[in-house]
Structure formats: structure tokens, C-alpha cells
């Protein structure tokens, strides 16, 4: 086994100029009041890896105008469509009116394990909530479903960027399995 060089890896990657030709994962991601710029940058980078439709930054979620977001996004702010909308509810209602199902990455009494998601549920908007308080109940009330990542240790949750990474790549796996 030989590790690929950066040049070899780059040959098989999309470019900014060709992004309009890339089949995107039909997922919109709503970040609601994420406090850490580093988490937001990481979510941008992961969103590029999964090639989602669009990121919505809501509440006090920092944007790529902050250097700390740029530091961890590593240029993904150029390859992922994003928009700042103060109220997450506004984005949810707009997407819902377009036939997009709304889900939250949150522990609820009815949450599904992330690996039980099915193709019939696409397109979706996935709400990612604050690192401490999670997804607000007001937003959960607008959701069609919630997804959870089962925990087997003593902690109740994972870092928000890590949890997002697990869930978005599992959604990518489900979407690509046809």
C-alpha cells in the first residue's frame, strides 16, 4: 500500500469552475446559533466533502467573514453555497413550502438512529443546533423527523461538528445507494 500524493488526489477532485456540473446531495443545512467559529469552519469543510446543496447560517452563527471560520473551512466557503438568515424559522418555512422535509440532528422522544434514514426522505433540510442547548423546541415543532447518533459511553452527545460529519456522510451513503 502506498499513500497517494497531493497531486494524485487532486487529479480526481472537482474544481470551483466545475461545481455547477457536480451532483449535489439534496440536503440543506441550517446552523442555528452555533457559537464556535471553528465548528462552523469544520462544518463548511465537511459540507464540501459531502457536496450538499446549501448552508444557512442563522442566529448568532459566525460567517466566513470571521478569520477563525476561514481557518478551519480551508476554502470550502467558496465551494459551498451559503447564506445568512437571522431567523432559522424563516428558512424552515420557506423550504417546507418547496416540499423539502425538515429534520433535526437532536435527541427527541421520536428520534431515528441516523443509520435508519431512507431515500424516500430526500430532499431534506437538517437543523444543527447550539453546542450547549441543541435545537430549539420552537424549531423542533416544525420538524418532520429527528435523527440521533446513538451514544454508548457516559456522554450524552458528540461535538456538533463531529456529529454533523457522521450524519451527513451517512445521508450521502443512503442517497448514493440506488
Order of alpha helices (4+ residues) and beta strands (2+ residues): alpha-beta-alpha-beta-alpha-alpha-beta-alpha-beta-beta-beta-alpha-beta-alpha
